[in-house]
């Protein structure tokens, strides 16, 4: 962990124009301002999911204004807006729209329970009408870049060349780097390993419309859908029961780790990685329990590939999302 970054705060160079940082997740949107005084003025709200499909973009514009006001920064003085968002992305006339399973209700239909029928959520085009410079990337890529600059994916200030960041949260997200190159793909969607199939299942509906992919099986929002009838209404309830000795809850968590372990192994075997940093609310709040289990599902499997690859907690901890957006524009 980069103690100086977390304790002293990140600051832009003296005289540098301020930038805005936006972290979009399936649960919340967080905005902060970074300038020579540090990262400040953080505001957050539940992610907009009702109304027209520009509701999220309008929410961001409003929150940036609130963050600027809290920081004493004029909106017109912002030099750039960095947006780290859950995906996937769809490009429309060169601008990113979100086809995010945890935001767009039109992808999986009414069974998913989202309060809209959006196929996509407008994002980049409305933002570009307000802000001079906008960079939108998958939040896995933002977190990866932050971890390579300031967190667990660098050694003595040198970014690792073959690494990944994986978030286990409301959804499952991944950022990938091979031979020093961050992988993006044709629409910026490289790293959507949450939609891999690694286990047979015919009832775990993912927000993307898949049945039985990784996200549909083990993401934080899958817990109430799959196990709410057993009393496990969210990840906190499930883990609390396991810590109290509930064998049913423990069995579910073990199965979750088997699925995530297979996912991590597949990434290592495909990309020959040297380190994977793990974050996200589900993992981070229970990392002492989950990390050894995940390591057990990876280590010893085809040692020529897995030996020398570490699984580690995110060096930026719970702030990796905020710094992921900052890494895009700082």
Phi and psi restraints in degrees (value plus and minus 20) as a CYANA .aco file:
   2 UNK   PHI    -102.1   -62.1
   2 UNK   PSI      73.9   113.9
   3 UNK   PHI     -82.6   -42.6
   3 UNK   PSI     -56.9   -16.9
   4 UNK   PHI     -84.1   -44.1
   4 UNK   PSI     -59.9   -19.9
   5 UNK   PHI     -83.2   -43.2
   5 UNK   PSI     -64.4   -24.4
   6 UNK   PHI     -98.3   -58.3
   6 UNK   PSI     -53.7   -13.7
   7 UNK   PHI    -107.9   -67.9
   7 UNK   PSI     -59.6   -19.6
   8 UNK   PHI    -113.1   -73.1
   8 UNK   PSI     -41.7    -1.7
   9 UNK   PHI      67.8   107.8
   9 UNK   PSI     129.6   169.6
  10 UNK   PHI    -102.7   -62.7
  10 UNK   PSI     118.1   158.1
  11 UNK   PHI    -151.8  -111.8
  11 UNK   PSI     118.4   158.4
  12 UNK   PHI     -91.4   -51.4
  12 UNK   PSI     144.2   184.2
  13 UNK   PHI     -81.8   -41.8
  13 UNK   PSI     126.4   166.4
  14 UNK   PHI     -72.8   -32.8
  14 UNK   PSI     112.0   152.0
  15 UNK   PHI      67.9   107.9
  15 UNK   PSI     -29.0    11.0
  16 UNK   PHI     -91.3   -51.3
  16 UNK   PSI     122.2   162.2
  17 UNK   PHI     -88.5   -48.5
  17 UNK   PSI     125.7   165.7
  18 UNK   PHI     -88.7   -48.7
  18 UNK   PSI     136.3   176.3
  19 UNK   PHI    -148.7  -108.7
  19 UNK   PSI     135.2   175.2
  20 UNK   PHI    -127.4   -87.4
  20 UNK   PSI     122.7   162.7
  21 UNK   PHI    -142.2  -102.2
  21 UNK   PSI     105.4   145.4
  22 UNK   PHI    -143.2  -103.2
  22 UNK   PSI     105.8   145.8
  23 UNK   PHI    -135.8   -95.8
  23 UNK   PSI      92.5   132.5
  24 UNK   PHI    -125.9   -85.9
  24 UNK   PSI     100.3   140.3
  25 UNK   PHI    -141.7  -101.7
  25 UNK   PSI     153.4   193.4
  26 UNK   PHI     -88.6   -48.6
  26 UNK   PSI     -39.6     0.4
  27 UNK   PHI    -122.5   -82.5
  27 UNK   PSI     -62.7   -22.7
  28 UNK   PHI    -164.2  -124.2
  28 UNK   PSI     141.5   181.5
  29 UNK   PHI    -137.1   -97.1
  29 UNK   PSI     109.6   149.6
  30 UNK   PHI    -142.9  -102.9
  30 UNK   PSI     118.3   158.3
  31 UNK   PHI    -151.4  -111.4
  31 UNK   PSI     118.5   158.5
  32 UNK   PHI    -165.1  -125.1
  32 UNK   PSI     146.1   186.1
  33 UNK   PHI    -134.5   -94.5
  33 UNK   PSI     116.9   156.9
  34 UNK   PHI    -138.8   -98.8
  34 UNK   PSI     112.4   152.4
  35 UNK   PHI    -171.7  -131.7
  35 UNK   PSI    -184.0  -144.0
  36 UNK   PHI     -88.6   -48.6
  36 UNK   PSI     -30.8     9.2
  37 UNK   PHI    -112.7   -72.7
  37 UNK   PSI     -30.9     9.1
  38 UNK   PHI     107.5   147.5
  38 UNK   PSI    -186.7  -146.7
  39 UNK   PHI    -119.8   -79.8
  39 UNK   PSI      99.7   139.7
  40 UNK   PHI    -172.6  -132.6
  40 UNK   PSI     158.4   198.4
  41 UNK   PHI      47.0    87.0
  41 UNK   PSI      12.4    52.4
  42 UNK   PHI     -90.2   -50.2
  42 UNK   PSI     110.7   150.7
  43 UNK   PHI    -150.1  -110.1
  43 UNK   PSI     129.7   169.7
  44 UNK   PHI    -168.1  -128.1
  44 UNK   PSI     127.8   167.8
  45 UNK   PHI    -165.9  -125.9
  45 UNK   PSI     138.5   178.5
  46 UNK   PHI     -77.1   -37.1
  46 UNK   PSI     120.9   160.9
  47 UNK   PHI     -80.3   -40.3
  47 UNK   PSI     110.2   150.2
  48 UNK   PHI     -85.4   -45.4
  48 UNK   PSI     108.6   148.6
  49 UNK   PHI    -157.4  -117.4
  49 UNK   PSI      -9.9    30.1
  50 UNK   PHI    -143.9  -103.9
  50 UNK   PSI     136.3   176.3
  51 UNK   PHI      72.6   112.6
  51 UNK   PSI    -174.1  -134.1
  52 UNK   PHI     -93.2   -53.2
  52 UNK   PSI     143.6   183.6
  53 UNK   PHI     -99.2   -59.2
  53 UNK   PSI     -10.3    29.7
  54 UNK   PHI    -120.3   -80.3
  54 UNK   PSI     -11.3    28.7
  55 UNK   PHI     -81.1   -41.1
  55 UNK   PSI     -58.9   -18.9
  56 UNK   PHI     -86.7   -46.7
  56 UNK   PSI     -65.0   -25.0
  57 UNK   PHI     -81.0   -41.0
  57 UNK   PSI     -61.7   -21.7
  58 UNK   PHI     -86.1   -46.1
  58 UNK   PSI     -56.4   -16.4
  59 UNK   PHI     -81.4   -41.4
  59 UNK   PSI     -64.8   -24.8
  60 UNK   PHI     -82.3   -42.3
  60 UNK   PSI     -65.1   -25.1
  61 UNK   PHI     -78.2   -38.2
  61 UNK   PSI     -63.7   -23.7
  62 UNK   PHI     -85.1   -45.1
  62 UNK   PSI     -63.9   -23.9
  63 UNK   PHI     -87.4   -47.4
  63 UNK   PSI     -55.2   -15.2
  64 UNK   PHI     -81.9   -41.9
  64 UNK   PSI     -61.7   -21.7
  65 UNK   PHI     -80.9   -40.9
  65 UNK   PSI     -62.1   -22.1
  66 UNK   PHI     -85.4   -45.4
  66 UNK   PSI     -61.1   -21.1
  67 UNK   PHI     -85.9   -45.9
  67 UNK   PSI     -60.8   -20.8
  68 UNK   PHI     -81.8   -41.8
  68 UNK   PSI     -63.6   -23.6
  69 UNK   PHI     -82.2   -42.2
  69 UNK   PSI     -61.4   -21.4
  70 UNK   PHI     -87.5   -47.5
  70 UNK   PSI     -46.1    -6.1
  71 UNK   PHI    -115.1   -75.1
  71 UNK   PSI     -27.0    13.0
  72 UNK   PHI      51.9    91.9
  72 UNK   PSI      10.8    50.8
  73 UNK   PHI    -134.1   -94.1
  73 UNK   PSI     115.5   155.5
  74 UNK   PHI     -96.2   -56.2
  74 UNK   PSI     114.4   154.4
  75 UNK   PHI     -76.7   -36.7
  75 UNK   PSI     -57.4   -17.4
  76 UNK   PHI     -88.4   -48.4
  76 UNK   PSI     -33.7     6.3
  77 UNK   PHI    -106.7   -66.7
  77 UNK   PSI     -27.7    12.3
  78 UNK   PHI     -85.1   -45.1
  78 UNK   PSI     112.7   152.7
  79 UNK   PHI    -110.2   -70.2
  79 UNK   PSI     -42.3    -2.3
  80 UNK   PHI    -183.2  -143.2
  80 UNK   PSI     136.8   176.8
  81 UNK   PHI    -143.0  -103.0
  81 UNK   PSI      97.1   137.1
  82 UNK   PHI    -120.8   -80.8
  82 UNK   PSI     106.5   146.5
  83 UNK   PHI    -142.2  -102.2
  83 UNK   PSI      94.2   134.2
  84 UNK   PHI    -125.2   -85.2
  84 UNK   PSI      96.4   136.4
  85 UNK   PHI    -151.1  -111.1
  85 UNK   PSI     128.4   168.4
  86 UNK   PHI     -82.0   -42.0
  86 UNK   PSI     134.0   174.0
  87 UNK   PHI    -146.3  -106.3
  87 UNK   PSI    -179.6  -139.6
  88 UNK   PHI     -91.9   -51.9
  88 UNK   PSI     149.5   189.5
  89 UNK   PHI    -126.2   -86.2
  89 UNK   PSI     130.3   170.3
  90 UNK   PHI    -143.6  -103.6
  90 UNK   PSI     114.0   154.0
  91 UNK   PHI    -113.5   -73.5
  91 UNK   PSI     107.3   147.3
  92 UNK   PHI    -146.5  -106.5
  92 UNK   PSI      88.3   128.3
  93 UNK   PHI      35.5    75.5
  93 UNK   PSI      18.7    58.7
  94 UNK   PHI      63.6   103.6
  94 UNK   PSI     -21.0    19.0
  95 UNK   PHI    -130.6   -90.6
  95 UNK   PSI     123.2   163.2
  96 UNK   PHI     -96.3   -56.3
  96 UNK   PSI     109.9   149.9
  97 UNK   PHI    -137.0   -97.0
  97 UNK   PSI     130.6   170.6
  98 UNK   PHI    -112.4   -72.4
  98 UNK   PSI     111.3   151.3
  99 UNK   PHI    -135.1   -95.1
  99 UNK   PSI      36.9    76.9
 100 UNK   PHI    -106.5   -66.5
 100 UNK   PSI     104.7   144.7
 101 UNK   PHI     -80.4   -40.4
 101 UNK   PSI     -47.5    -7.5
 102 UNK   PHI    -114.0   -74.0
 102 UNK   PSI     -14.1    25.9
 103 UNK   PHI    -143.9  -103.9
 103 UNK   PSI     -62.0   -22.0
 104 UNK   PHI    -116.0   -76.0
 104 UNK   PSI      88.3   128.3
 105 UNK   PHI     -94.8   -54.8
 105 UNK   PSI     -34.4     5.6
 106 UNK   PHI     -97.4   -57.4
 106 UNK   PSI     -30.5     9.5
 107 UNK   PHI     -93.5   -53.5
 107 UNK   PSI     -68.1   -28.1
 108 UNK   PHI    -123.4   -83.4
 108 UNK   PSI     -29.7    10.3
 109 UNK   PHI      68.1   108.1
 109 UNK   PSI    -193.1  -153.1
 110 UNK   PHI     -81.5   -41.5
 110 UNK   PSI     -47.2    -7.2
 111 UNK   PHI     -81.4   -41.4
 111 UNK   PSI     -42.5    -2.5
 112 UNK   PHI     -97.0   -57.0
 112 UNK   PSI     -43.6    -3.6
 113 UNK   PHI      65.2   105.2
 113 UNK   PSI      -8.8    31.2
 114 UNK   PHI    -103.4   -63.4
 114 UNK   PSI     127.5   167.5
 115 UNK   PHI    -106.1   -66.1
 115 UNK   PSI      15.3    55.3
 116 UNK   PHI    -173.3  -133.3
 116 UNK   PSI     149.7   189.7
 117 UNK   PHI    -138.9   -98.9
 117 UNK   PSI       8.3    48.3
 118 UNK   PHI     -86.3   -46.3
 118 UNK   PSI     115.7   155.7
 119 UNK   PHI    -105.3   -65.3
 119 UNK   PSI     -53.8   -13.8
 120 UNK   PHI    -161.9  -121.9
 120 UNK   PSI     138.5   178.5
 121 UNK   PHI    -131.0   -91.0
 121 UNK   PSI     104.0   144.0
 122 UNK   PHI     -80.9   -40.9
 122 UNK   PSI     122.0   162.0
 123 UNK   PHI    -161.8  -121.8
 123 UNK   PSI     -93.2   -53.2
 124 UNK   PHI     -87.7   -47.7
 124 UNK   PSI     -62.5   -22.5
 125 UNK   PHI     -80.0   -40.0
 125 UNK   PSI     -68.9   -28.9
 126 UNK   PHI     -82.1   -42.1
 126 UNK   PSI     -55.6   -15.6
 127 UNK   PHI     -86.8   -46.8
 127 UNK   PSI     -58.2   -18.2
 128 UNK   PHI     -88.8   -48.8
 128 UNK   PSI     -41.4    -1.4
 129 UNK   PHI     -94.3   -54.3
 129 UNK   PSI     -34.2     5.8
 130 UNK   PHI    -131.7   -91.7
 130 UNK   PSI     -58.5   -18.5
 131 UNK   PHI    -132.4   -92.4
 131 UNK   PSI     123.8   163.8
 132 UNK   PHI     -87.8   -47.8
 132 UNK   PSI     -59.0   -19.0
 133 UNK   PHI    -156.0  -116.0
 133 UNK   PSI     105.9   145.9
 134 UNK   PHI    -150.5  -110.5
 134 UNK   PSI     110.6   150.6
 135 UNK   PHI    -143.1  -103.1
 135 UNK   PSI     100.7   140.7
 136 UNK   PHI    -133.3   -93.3
 136 UNK   PSI     108.1   148.1
 137 UNK   PHI    -157.8  -117.8
 137 UNK   PSI     138.2   178.2
 138 UNK   PHI     -76.8   -36.8
 138 UNK   PSI     120.8   160.8
 139 UNK   PHI     -84.1   -44.1
 139 UNK   PSI     -44.8    -4.8
 140 UNK   PHI     -84.8   -44.8
 140 UNK   PSI     -58.5   -18.5
 141 UNK   PHI     -88.9   -48.9
 141 UNK   PSI     -62.6   -22.6
 142 UNK   PHI     -79.9   -39.9
 142 UNK   PSI     -67.1   -27.1
 143 UNK   PHI     -84.3   -44.3
 143 UNK   PSI     -59.2   -19.2
 144 UNK   PHI     -79.2   -39.2
 144 UNK   PSI     -67.9   -27.9
 145 UNK   PHI     -83.8   -43.8
 145 UNK   PSI     -59.0   -19.0
 146 UNK   PHI     -85.5   -45.5
 146 UNK   PSI     -63.5   -23.5
 147 UNK   PHI     -86.0   -46.0
 147 UNK   PSI     -52.6   -12.6
 148 UNK   PHI     -94.5   -54.5
 148 UNK   PSI     -48.2    -8.2
 149 UNK   PHI    -107.8   -67.8
 149 UNK   PSI     -59.4   -19.4
 150 UNK   PHI    -151.9  -111.9
 150 UNK   PSI     -28.5    11.5
 151 UNK   PHI    -135.8   -95.8
 151 UNK   PSI    -156.1  -116.1
 152 UNK   PHI    -107.3   -67.3
 152 UNK   PSI     -23.3    16.7
 153 UNK   PHI    -124.5   -84.5
 153 UNK   PSI      13.1    53.1
 154 UNK   PHI    -166.8  -126.8
 154 UNK   PSI     134.4   174.4
 155 UNK   PHI    -146.9  -106.9
 155 UNK   PSI      99.6   139.6
 156 UNK   PHI      32.0    72.0
 156 UNK   PSI      21.6    61.6
 157 UNK   PHI      62.3   102.3
 157 UNK   PSI     -20.7    19.3
 158 UNK   PHI    -122.6   -82.6
 158 UNK   PSI      98.2   138.2
 159 UNK   PHI     -85.8   -45.8
 159 UNK   PSI     118.1   158.1
 160 UNK   PHI     -88.5   -48.5
 160 UNK   PSI     125.7   165.7
 161 UNK   PHI    -107.9   -67.9
 161 UNK   PSI     -45.2    -5.2
 162 UNK   PHI    -152.6  -112.6
 162 UNK   PSI      77.4   117.4
 163 UNK   PHI    -177.4  -137.4
 163 UNK   PSI     152.6   192.6
 164 UNK   PHI    -169.5  -129.5
 164 UNK   PSI     133.1   173.1
 165 UNK   PHI    -134.7   -94.7
 165 UNK   PSI     114.9   154.9
 166 UNK   PHI    -147.7  -107.7
 166 UNK   PSI     107.4   147.4
 167 UNK   PHI    -126.8   -86.8
 167 UNK   PSI     113.7   153.7
 168 UNK   PHI    -138.4   -98.4
 168 UNK   PSI      77.8   117.8
 169 UNK   PHI    -163.6  -123.6
 169 UNK   PSI    -159.2  -119.2
 170 UNK   PHI     -72.8   -32.8
 170 UNK   PSI     -61.2   -21.2
 171 UNK   PHI    -144.1  -104.1
 171 UNK   PSI    -190.8  -150.8
 172 UNK   PHI    -138.4   -98.4
 172 UNK   PSI      99.6   139.6
 173 UNK   PHI    -148.2  -108.2
 173 UNK   PSI     134.2   174.2
 174 UNK   PHI    -162.9  -122.9
 174 UNK   PSI     119.5   159.5
 175 UNK   PHI    -138.9   -98.9
 175 UNK   PSI     119.8   159.8
 176 UNK   PHI    -146.8  -106.8
 176 UNK   PSI     120.0   160.0
 177 UNK   PHI    -156.1  -116.1
 177 UNK   PSI     106.0   146.0
 178 UNK   PHI    -150.7  -110.7
 178 UNK   PSI     110.3   150.3
 179 UNK   PHI      34.2    74.2
 179 UNK   PSI      15.5    55.5
 180 UNK   PHI      60.2   100.2
 180 UNK   PSI     -18.7    21.3
 181 UNK   PHI    -127.9   -87.9
 181 UNK   PSI     103.8   143.8
 182 UNK   PHI     -92.6   -52.6
 182 UNK   PSI     107.5   147.5
 183 UNK   PHI    -104.9   -64.9
 183 UNK   PSI     112.8   152.8
 184 UNK   PHI    -143.5  -103.5
 184 UNK   PSI     -62.6   -22.6
 185 UNK   PHI      64.8   104.8
 185 UNK   PSI     158.1   198.1
 186 UNK   PHI     -85.0   -45.0
 186 UNK   PSI     -52.7   -12.7
 187 UNK   PHI    -141.4  -101.4
 187 UNK   PSI      -2.6    37.4
 188 UNK   PHI      58.7    98.7
 188 UNK   PSI       0.1    40.1
 189 UNK   PHI    -125.3   -85.3
 189 UNK   PSI     -14.3    25.7
 190 UNK   PHI     -79.2   -39.2
 190 UNK   PSI     116.9   156.9
 191 UNK   PHI      84.0   124.0
 191 UNK   PSI     -13.3    26.7
 192 UNK   PHI    -102.1   -62.1
 192 UNK   PSI      36.0    76.0
 193 UNK   PHI     -90.3   -50.3
 193 UNK   PSI     -32.4     7.6
 194 UNK   PHI     -83.4   -43.4
 194 UNK   PSI     -34.6     5.4
 195 UNK   PHI    -128.3   -88.3
 195 UNK   PSI      -0.8    39.2
 196 UNK   PHI     -93.3   -53.3
 196 UNK   PSI     133.7   173.7
 197 UNK   PHI    -123.2   -83.2
 197 UNK   PSI      97.3   137.3
 198 UNK   PHI    -146.7  -106.7
 198 UNK   PSI     -16.8    23.2
 199 UNK   PHI    -175.9  -135.9
 199 UNK   PSI     128.9   168.9
 200 UNK   PHI     -99.0   -59.0
 200 UNK   PSI     108.6   148.6
 201 UNK   PHI    -182.1  -142.1
 201 UNK   PSI     118.7   158.7
 202 UNK   PHI    -143.8  -103.8
 202 UNK   PSI      -0.8    39.2
 203 UNK   PHI    -156.8  -116.8
 203 UNK   PSI     -24.1    15.9
 204 UNK   PHI    -110.5   -70.5
 204 UNK   PSI      73.0   113.0
 205 UNK   PHI    -100.1   -60.1
 205 UNK   PSI     101.3   141.3
 206 UNK   PHI    -107.3   -67.3
 206 UNK   PSI     134.9   174.9
 207 UNK   PHI     -82.8   -42.8
 207 UNK   PSI     -37.9     2.1
 208 UNK   PHI     -99.8   -59.8
 208 UNK   PSI     -31.2     8.8
 209 UNK   PHI      84.8   124.8
 209 UNK   PSI     -36.8     3.2
 210 UNK   PHI     -86.4   -46.4
 210 UNK   PSI     132.3   172.3
 211 UNK   PHI    -137.4   -97.4
 211 UNK   PSI      96.3   136.3
 212 UNK   PHI      73.2   113.2
 212 UNK   PSI      -4.8    35.2
 213 UNK   PHI    -100.6   -60.6
 213 UNK   PSI     155.6   195.6
 214 UNK   PHI     -77.9   -37.9
 214 UNK   PSI     -67.4   -27.4
 215 UNK   PHI     -84.2   -44.2
 215 UNK   PSI     -61.7   -21.7
 216 UNK   PHI     -83.0   -43.0
 216 UNK   PSI     -45.6    -5.6
 217 UNK   PHI    -108.7   -68.7
 217 UNK   PSI     -61.9   -21.9
 218 UNK   PHI    -149.9  -109.9
 218 UNK   PSI     -23.4    16.6
 219 UNK   PHI     -81.9   -41.9
 219 UNK   PSI     139.7   179.7
 220 UNK   PHI     -75.6   -35.6
 220 UNK   PSI     -58.3   -18.3
 221 UNK   PHI     -99.4   -59.4
 221 UNK   PSI     -26.2    13.8
 222 UNK   PHI     -99.9   -59.9
 222 UNK   PSI     -42.9    -2.9
 223 UNK   PHI     -82.3   -42.3
 223 UNK   PSI     -71.7   -31.7
 224 UNK   PHI     -85.9   -45.9
 224 UNK   PSI     -53.6   -13.6
 225 UNK   PHI     -87.8   -47.8
 225 UNK   PSI     -58.8   -18.8
 226 UNK   PHI    -110.8   -70.8
 226 UNK   PSI     -52.4   -12.4
 227 UNK   PHI    -147.9  -107.9
 227 UNK   PSI     -10.1    29.9
 228 UNK   PHI     -79.5   -39.5
 228 UNK   PSI     -52.9   -12.9
 229 UNK   PHI     -87.7   -47.7
 229 UNK   PSI     -34.8     5.2
 230 UNK   PHI    -115.4   -75.4
 230 UNK   PSI     -19.6    20.4
 231 UNK   PHI      78.6   118.6
 231 UNK   PSI     -21.1    18.9
 232 UNK   PHI    -114.5   -74.5
 232 UNK   PSI      70.6   110.6
 233 UNK   PHI    -107.4   -67.4
 233 UNK   PSI     -31.5     8.5
 234 UNK   PHI    -184.6  -144.6
 234 UNK   PSI     158.3   198.3
 235 UNK   PHI     -85.4   -45.4
 235 UNK   PSI     -56.2   -16.2
 236 UNK   PHI     -81.6   -41.6
 236 UNK   PSI     -62.1   -22.1
 237 UNK   PHI     -85.2   -45.2
 237 UNK   PSI     -62.7   -22.7
 238 UNK   PHI     -82.0   -42.0
 238 UNK   PSI     -68.6   -28.6
 239 UNK   PHI     -91.4   -51.4
 239 UNK   PSI     -55.7   -15.7
 240 UNK   PHI     -79.5   -39.5
 240 UNK   PSI     -61.1   -21.1
 241 UNK   PHI     -85.5   -45.5
 241 UNK   PSI     -60.5   -20.5
 242 UNK   PHI     -84.4   -44.4
 242 UNK   PSI     -63.2   -23.2
 243 UNK   PHI     -82.7   -42.7
 243 UNK   PSI     -47.5    -7.5
 244 UNK   PHI    -104.9   -64.9
 244 UNK   PSI     -19.1    20.9
 245 UNK   PHI      77.9   117.9
 245 UNK   PSI      -9.5    30.5
 246 UNK   PHI     -89.6   -49.6
 246 UNK   PSI      92.1   132.1
 247 UNK   PHI     -88.1   -48.1
 247 UNK   PSI     -50.7   -10.7
 248 UNK   PHI     -85.2   -45.2
 248 UNK   PSI     -64.6   -24.6
 249 UNK   PHI     -84.8   -44.8
 249 UNK   PSI     -60.0   -20.0
 250 UNK   PHI     -82.4   -42.4
 250 UNK   PSI     -59.5   -19.5
 251 UNK   PHI     -85.3   -45.3
 251 UNK   PSI     -58.7   -18.7
 252 UNK   PHI     -84.4   -44.4
 252 UNK   PSI     -64.9   -24.9
 253 UNK   PHI     -83.9   -43.9
 253 UNK   PSI     -60.0   -20.0
 254 UNK   PHI     -80.9   -40.9
 254 UNK   PSI     -60.4   -20.4
 255 UNK   PHI     -87.7   -47.7
 255 UNK   PSI     -57.7   -17.7
 256 UNK   PHI     -78.5   -38.5
 256 UNK   PSI     -64.4   -24.4
 257 UNK   PHI     -88.0   -48.0
 257 UNK   PSI     -52.7   -12.7
 258 UNK   PHI     -83.3   -43.3
 258 UNK   PSI     -63.4   -23.4
 259 UNK   PHI     -88.1   -48.1
 259 UNK   PSI     -66.8   -26.8
 260 UNK   PHI     -86.6   -46.6
 260 UNK   PSI     -57.7   -17.7
 261 UNK   PHI     -79.2   -39.2
 261 UNK   PSI     -62.9   -22.9
 262 UNK   PHI     -82.7   -42.7
 262 UNK   PSI     -60.2   -20.2
 263 UNK   PHI     -81.7   -41.7
 263 UNK   PSI     -66.8   -26.8
 264 UNK   PHI     -83.9   -43.9
 264 UNK   PSI     -61.7   -21.7
 265 UNK   PHI     -79.3   -39.3
 265 UNK   PSI     -64.2   -24.2
 266 UNK   PHI     -81.4   -41.4
 266 UNK   PSI     -58.2   -18.2
 267 UNK   PHI     -84.0   -44.0
 267 UNK   PSI     -64.9   -24.9
 268 UNK   PHI     -84.4   -44.4
 268 UNK   PSI     -65.5   -25.5
 269 UNK   PHI     -86.3   -46.3
 269 UNK   PSI     -53.4   -13.4
 270 UNK   PHI     -99.1   -59.1
 270 UNK   PSI     -57.7   -17.7
 271 UNK   PHI    -133.1   -93.1
 271 UNK   PSI     -25.2    14.8
 272 UNK   PHI      36.5    76.5
 272 UNK   PSI      37.7    77.7
 273 UNK   PHI    -103.0   -63.0
 273 UNK   PSI     136.6   176.6
 274 UNK   PHI    -126.0   -86.0
 274 UNK   PSI     -39.3     0.7
 275 UNK   PHI    -180.8  -140.8
 275 UNK   PSI     121.2   161.2
 276 UNK   PHI    -142.9  -102.9
 276 UNK   PSI     104.9   144.9
 277 UNK   PHI    -119.4   -79.4
 277 UNK   PSI     118.8   158.8
 278 UNK   PHI    -138.6   -98.6
 278 UNK   PSI     114.2   154.2
 279 UNK   PHI    -164.7  -124.7
 279 UNK   PSI    -181.0  -141.0
 280 UNK   PHI      74.7   114.7
 280 UNK   PSI     133.3   173.3
 281 UNK   PHI     -83.0   -43.0
 281 UNK   PSI     -60.2   -20.2
 282 UNK   PHI     -83.6   -43.6
 282 UNK   PSI     -68.5   -28.5
 283 UNK   PHI     -88.3   -48.3
 283 UNK   PSI     -68.9   -28.9
 284 UNK   PHI     -82.4   -42.4
 284 UNK   PSI     -62.0   -22.0
 285 UNK   PHI     -93.2   -53.2
 285 UNK   PSI     -32.4     7.6
 286 UNK   PHI    -154.6  -114.6
 286 UNK   PSI       8.1    48.1
 287 UNK   PHI     -83.4   -43.4
 287 UNK   PSI     -52.6   -12.6
 288 UNK   PHI     -83.5   -43.5
 288 UNK   PSI     -52.6   -12.6
 289 UNK   PHI    -102.5   -62.5
 289 UNK   PSI     -63.6   -23.6
 290 UNK   PHI     -98.9   -58.9
 290 UNK   PSI     -59.3   -19.3
 291 UNK   PHI     -79.1   -39.1
 291 UNK   PSI     -67.9   -27.9
 292 UNK   PHI     -81.9   -41.9
 292 UNK   PSI     -55.3   -15.3
 293 UNK   PHI     -85.3   -45.3
 293 UNK   PSI     -64.2   -24.2
 294 UNK   PHI     -85.1   -45.1
 294 UNK   PSI     -61.9   -21.9
 295 UNK   PHI     -79.8   -39.8
 295 UNK   PSI     -56.6   -16.6
 296 UNK   PHI     -86.5   -46.5
 296 UNK   PSI     -48.0    -8.0
 297 UNK   PHI    -103.5   -63.5
 297 UNK   PSI     -30.5     9.5
 298 UNK   PHI    -127.0   -87.0
 298 UNK   PSI     -71.4   -31.4
 299 UNK   PHI     -87.1   -47.1
 299 UNK   PSI     116.8   156.8
 300 UNK   PHI      72.1   112.1
 300 UNK   PSI     -31.7     8.3
 301 UNK   PHI    -107.8   -67.8
 301 UNK   PSI      92.2   132.2
 302 UNK   PHI      28.5    68.5
 302 UNK   PSI      50.9    90.9
 303 UNK   PHI     -71.7   -31.7
 303 UNK   PSI     -55.0   -15.0
 304 UNK   PHI     -76.9   -36.9
 304 UNK   PSI     -45.9    -5.9
 305 UNK   PHI    -115.6   -75.6
 305 UNK   PSI     -59.5   -19.5
 306 UNK   PHI    -110.9   -70.9
 306 UNK   PSI     -46.3    -6.3
 307 UNK   PHI     -81.6   -41.6
 307 UNK   PSI     116.0   156.0
 308 UNK   PHI      67.1   107.1
 308 UNK   PSI     -18.2    21.8
 309 UNK   PHI    -128.1   -88.1
 309 UNK   PSI     101.2   141.2
 310 UNK   PHI    -117.8   -77.8
 310 UNK   PSI     124.0   164.0
 311 UNK   PHI    -125.4   -85.4
 311 UNK   PSI     103.1   143.1
 312 UNK   PHI    -156.3  -116.3
 312 UNK   PSI     133.7   173.7
 313 UNK   PHI     -87.3   -47.3
 313 UNK   PSI     130.2   170.2
 314 UNK   PHI     -76.6   -36.6
 314 UNK   PSI     111.4   151.4
 315 UNK   PHI     -87.3   -47.3
 315 UNK   PSI     -45.3    -5.3
 316 UNK   PHI    -113.7   -73.7
 316 UNK   PSI     -17.5    22.5
 317 UNK   PHI      38.3    78.3
 317 UNK   PSI    -156.6  -116.6
 318 UNK   PHI     -94.4   -54.4
 318 UNK   PSI     -28.2    11.8
 319 UNK   PHI    -114.7   -74.7
 319 UNK   PSI     -13.1    26.9
 320 UNK   PHI     -82.2   -42.2
 320 UNK   PSI     -53.6   -13.6
 321 UNK   PHI     -85.5   -45.5
 321 UNK   PSI     -65.3   -25.3
 322 UNK   PHI     -81.0   -41.0
 322 UNK   PSI     -65.9   -25.9
 323 UNK   PHI     -94.4   -54.4
 323 UNK   PSI     -41.6    -1.6
 324 UNK   PHI     -83.7   -43.7
 324 UNK   PSI     -63.9   -23.9
 325 UNK   PHI     -85.4   -45.4
 325 UNK   PSI     -59.3   -19.3
 326 UNK   PHI     -83.6   -43.6
 326 UNK   PSI     -59.3   -19.3
 327 UNK   PHI     -82.6   -42.6
 327 UNK   PSI     -41.2    -1.2
 328 UNK   PHI     -94.4   -54.4
 328 UNK   PSI     -42.7    -2.7
 329 UNK   PHI    -149.8  -109.8
 329 UNK   PSI     -30.5     9.5
